[in-house]
Amino acid sequence: ADEGVFAQLNGLLRQLLREKEGRDAEPSACVIDAQSVKTSTSVHASGQGIDAGKKIVGRKRSIVTDTLGLLLAVLVTAASVQDSV
C-alpha cells in the first residue's frame, strides 16, 4: 500500500475495462458523492466532527467514480468538513 501498488492496479484495471466497454481509457466526467457516518465512542475526537445538517457525529466518506461507476478516488474526513472542500 505504501508503494502505491493498489492504486496503480486499480487504475490499470479501470483503463482496461473502459476500453473493453468502447470508452476512452481515461474518463472525461465523474460523479462525486459524500456520506456522513457515525463513529464509535473509541474514535479520537480529532478524527471526527459534527455534520450539522444531518446531526451526525462521526466521519464523512467521499467517493469519486467515472460515469461507468468505476472508482477514481476515496477520501475520509471529519463529518464537519464541507462537501465543497
Backbone bond lengths (Angstrom), bond angles and torsions (degrees), N, CA, C in turn:
res aa  C-N    CA-C-N  psi(-1)  N-CA   C-N-CA  omega(-1)  CA-C   N-CA-C  phi
1 A - - - 1.453 - - 1.526 110.38 -
2 D 1.343 117.96 -40.58 1.460 121.09 -178.63 1.525 112.32 -63.75
3 E 1.312 116.95 -27.38 1.467 121.34 -179.12 1.521 112.74 -89.18
4 G 1.333 117.49 -2.23 1.457 120.77 177.55 1.517 115.10 80.19
5 V 1.327 117.26 18.20 1.474 121.16 -177.39 1.525 111.06 -63.09
6 F 1.343 117.46 -42.95 1.457 120.40 -177.93 1.529 111.36 -65.83
7 A 1.321 116.89 -39.79 1.465 120.93 178.41 1.524 110.46 -64.90
8 Q 1.331 117.13 -41.75 1.467 120.93 178.30 1.517 111.10 -64.97
9 L 1.330 117.07 -42.78 1.458 121.43 179.69 1.528 110.82 -63.88
10 N 1.333 116.52 -44.69 1.459 120.73 177.82 1.534 110.57 -59.79
11 G 1.315 116.89 -44.45 1.468 121.24 179.48 1.520 112.07 -62.48
12 L 1.316 117.18 -43.66 1.462 121.29 -179.79 1.528 111.24 -65.65
13 L 1.330 116.77 -45.81 1.469 120.06 179.06 1.526 111.39 -63.55
14 R 1.332 116.70 -38.71 1.472 120.65 177.50 1.525 110.55 -62.47
15 Q 1.323 117.32 -44.50 1.468 121.09 178.96 1.525 111.13 -61.65
16 L 1.327 116.63 -45.13 1.469 120.36 -179.58 1.523 111.54 -62.90
17 L 1.328 116.99 -42.51 1.463 120.43 179.82 1.525 111.29 -67.68
18 R 1.320 117.33 -39.98 1.469 120.10 178.48 1.526 110.15 -62.54
19 E 1.328 117.60 -42.58 1.464 120.79 178.41 1.520 111.14 -65.21
20 K 1.326 117.03 -37.89 1.460 121.03 177.27 1.529 111.02 -62.85
21 E 1.336 116.56 -32.78 1.466 121.97 179.08 1.533 111.86 -82.83
22 G 1.342 117.31 2.88 1.462 120.98 179.37 1.513 114.02 81.53
23 R 1.309 117.78 19.53 1.464 122.91 179.76 1.519 110.08 -104.47
24 D 1.341 115.64 166.50 1.462 120.38 171.75 1.520 108.49 -64.11
25 A 1.319 116.94 151.34 1.466 120.97 -178.80 1.524 111.67 -62.47
26 E 1.327 117.65 -36.18 1.463 121.56 179.68 1.519 109.35 -105.21
27 P 1.329 117.83 133.48 1.465 121.14 -179.07 1.530 112.08 -70.34
28 S 1.325 115.92 150.21 1.465 120.81 177.17 1.534 111.18 -107.40
29 A 1.322 117.34 -6.61 1.466 121.96 178.31 1.526 108.90 -144.19
30 C 1.320 115.91 158.19 1.459 119.73 179.93 1.524 110.55 -145.46
31 V 1.322 115.31 167.67 1.455 123.38 177.12 1.525 107.02 -122.99
32 I 1.332 116.15 132.67 1.457 121.36 -178.98 1.526 108.33 -117.19
33 D 1.321 116.82 134.54 1.464 120.93 177.49 1.523 109.10 -143.13
34 A 1.322 115.83 147.31 1.462 121.33 178.89 1.517 109.36 -132.31
35 Q 1.326 115.16 148.28 1.459 121.24 179.07 1.518 108.76 -141.01
36 S 1.331 115.75 129.88 1.462 121.01 175.58 1.522 108.48 -88.30
37 V 1.328 115.79 135.24 1.464 120.84 -179.69 1.527 109.48 -131.01
38 K 1.317 115.64 145.32 1.462 121.25 178.50 1.520 109.80 -70.65
39 T 1.320 115.77 147.13 1.461 120.80 175.56 1.519 108.95 -112.93
40 S 1.313 115.69 163.00 1.464 119.87 179.06 1.526 109.61 -76.12
41 T 1.288 116.07 167.68 1.462 121.50 -179.37 1.528 112.15 -70.50
42 S 1.330 117.63 -14.06 1.462 120.40 -179.40 1.529 113.06 -82.87
43 V 1.332 118.19 -6.85 1.470 121.61 179.17 1.527 108.63 -79.15
44 H 1.333 116.17 134.13 1.462 121.31 179.84 1.521 110.38 -61.15
45 A 1.306 116.43 144.24 1.466 122.01 -178.61 1.524 111.95 -59.58
46 S 1.346 117.71 -29.95 1.462 120.65 -179.31 1.529 112.13 -69.40
47 G 1.341 117.64 -18.91 1.456 121.40 -178.73 1.512 114.28 -96.55
48 Q 1.325 116.45 5.44 1.455 119.13 -179.80 1.526 109.98 -138.16
49 G 1.305 116.90 170.85 1.461 122.01 179.76 1.513 108.71 -155.72
50 I 1.324 116.14 -175.20 1.455 121.09 -178.24 1.523 109.35 -113.07
51 D 1.320 116.31 122.06 1.461 122.08 171.93 1.521 105.34 -85.13
52 A 1.330 116.74 100.25 1.465 121.42 -172.93 1.524 111.87 -63.38
53 G 1.318 118.27 -35.48 1.456 121.24 -178.93 1.516 112.81 -65.64
54 K 1.313 116.43 -36.58 1.472 121.23 -178.27 1.521 112.80 -104.06
55 K 1.339 116.31 -4.88 1.462 121.97 -179.40 1.524 112.00 55.69
56 I 1.340 114.59 47.50 1.461 121.15 -179.48 1.522 108.75 -118.54
57 V 1.320 115.82 128.99 1.462 121.50 172.99 1.513 106.69 -96.47
58 G 1.324 116.95 118.17 1.459 119.32 -178.24 1.505 113.10 167.48
59 R 1.302 115.24 -140.67 1.464 122.93 -178.05 1.517 109.95 -121.83
60 K 1.325 114.70 164.59 1.458 120.92 178.06 1.524 107.70 -121.68
61 R 1.334 115.93 129.12 1.463 119.33 175.52 1.516 107.57 -108.09
62 S 1.308 115.27 128.78 1.455 122.12 179.95 1.518 108.21 -117.32
63 I 1.332 115.71 136.43 1.461 119.54 177.89 1.524 109.34 -127.82
64 V 1.317 114.47 151.58 1.457 121.96 175.67 1.522 106.46 -125.49
65 T 1.335 116.57 126.57 1.457 121.16 177.51 1.523 109.29 -124.79
66 D 1.320 116.12 160.85 1.459 118.88 171.96 1.527 108.07 -82.74
67 T 1.315 117.14 -177.55 1.466 120.02 -175.47 1.525 112.86 -71.72
68 L 1.333 117.59 -10.30 1.464 121.44 173.78 1.525 111.58 -90.80
69 G 1.327 116.73 -5.26 1.456 121.08 -178.37 1.517 113.32 88.69
70 L 1.319 117.65 12.38 1.463 121.36 179.82 1.528 109.80 -84.92
71 L 1.311 116.59 136.13 1.457 123.49 -173.54 1.525 112.46 -65.66
72 L 1.339 115.74 129.98 1.458 121.73 174.94 1.530 111.46 -109.02
73 A 1.353 116.72 -40.67 1.466 119.82 -177.66 1.521 110.74 -157.68
74 V 1.334 115.23 154.47 1.465 122.98 175.93 1.526 107.14 -135.43
75 L 1.331 116.05 138.11 1.455 120.77 178.21 1.519 108.35 -139.86
76 V 1.332 116.83 130.34 1.469 121.95 177.12 1.519 107.45 -114.58
77 T 1.344 115.49 125.01 1.465 121.34 -179.01 1.520 108.95 -133.58
78 A 1.316 116.24 177.47 1.464 120.78 171.59 1.528 107.49 -66.83
79 A 1.321 117.39 148.75 1.464 121.41 -177.69 1.524 111.68 -62.76
80 S 1.313 118.13 -20.98 1.468 121.62 -178.26 1.535 112.85 -76.43
81 V 1.322 118.75 -12.11 1.462 121.95 -179.94 1.531 109.00 -71.82
82 Q 1.317 116.96 128.34 1.451 121.97 -178.70 1.533 111.06 -69.85
83 D 1.324 117.42 147.75 1.461 121.69 -179.19 1.523 111.94 -60.59
84 S 1.316 117.94 -33.68 1.465 121.15 -177.86 1.531 112.28 -64.81
85 V 1.331 116.33 -26.34 1.471 120.70 178.20 1.509 109.22 -68.10
